[in-house]
């Protein structure tokens, strides 16, 4: 028997978690944190819709927290099986999960302050650093294009997803008695012709497909548009003596943004401005990028191997210590501050927004997708007033949305990838990891333009016998 159940990132973007059951064995595809309204996130992240002790294996597509962030919680509730991923994913998960644990403890402290005022009992953090350290021992790394046994009846082969360092598309060879089929789970699908990382690899024809749809109805601009927009934003903000505040994911988005700024500087198009990467996680992640050239495209790999550093140039500063971060708030000269988190739901970016969001000289530059009900989404929608640390602030700063920096494939790139599947063989397609409107637009395109049949948009908890 083969059963597929969708527990996370179904009709939304965060909290990826899909359960594949094959002949009594339970394989979890990703185990991510849900991000959104604080109360809703706490409720969804503090429990599981299945028994963690009954999960035999976890296969992790990549290290982003919305795919990996609930792994320590899984361990805390009894999971003791292997976690299969690439080497780069394991290295990134190490630092990202420890950072997440720190934030979980801080979140619990915040909630407990509110509970104390209301006379409610205290809560525990979802997990802590000890849980992370314990579960890291269960990671087993596998190279790309190497078939690996998951259970007696399931093998997985990783192909480069081109999304972030170490990201993988999983091709699952499944045996059910005399029946054999192949399932592809894209995880987060990257984009072709992007800097630093290789293009997404195609896995060949399959019977079952689980595909992401973050930008299933949108089209990104090209690389030159990105450079032109960056140059223009920096020039006009410098002209009014303002600051550019950039919420950016610590892994992937920050490194690509720095790479583009390096390109501008090489072309003598970067105005004189101090640039600060204010995120210890980003600093550590950038170091990991340097030790994994196997995940890079030819240009980036050559730069690393010849000791050219695309992540370092004059006027670019990496900040580790909180004191240095606080000092930026007292400065009045033009600058760019790149800080996590990308959806503005935690981290040092909240302090920079708090100190700069009401000044019309400043610019907030959003560089990727922001889920519903996050502070980042409220900024994207240009709400007049936003709440930060429980206080209301007027959104007077200019807002620039640069979705073309996203590491997610857009509508056309997703369709180009899917065109290479044989529609006569593809029995079922499941669309996940997208807001419903984006999923529906992708569903229509897959059916009408590519002629695919049985294209489903599962809801949380939906289960399918295959």
Secondary structure by P-SEA (a helix, b strand, c coil): cbbbbbccccccccbbbbbbbcccbbbbcbbbbbbccaaaaaaaaaccccccccccbbbbcccccccccaaaaaaaaccbbbbbbcaaaaaaaaaaaaaaaaaaaaaaaaaaaaaaaabbbbbcccccaaaaaaacccbbbbcccbbbbccccbbbbbccccccccccbbbbbcccccccbbbbbccccccccccccccccccccccbbbbbcccccbbbbcaaaaaaaaaaaaaaaaaabbbbbbbcccccaaaaaaaaaaaaaaaccccbbbbbbccaaaaaaaaaaaaccccccaaaaaaaaacccccccccbbbbccaaaaaaaaacccbbbbbbccccccccaaaaaaaaccccccbbbbbccccccccaaaaaaacccccccccbbbbcccbbbbcccccccccaaaaaaaacccccccccbbbbccccaaaaaaaaaaaaccccccccccccccccccc
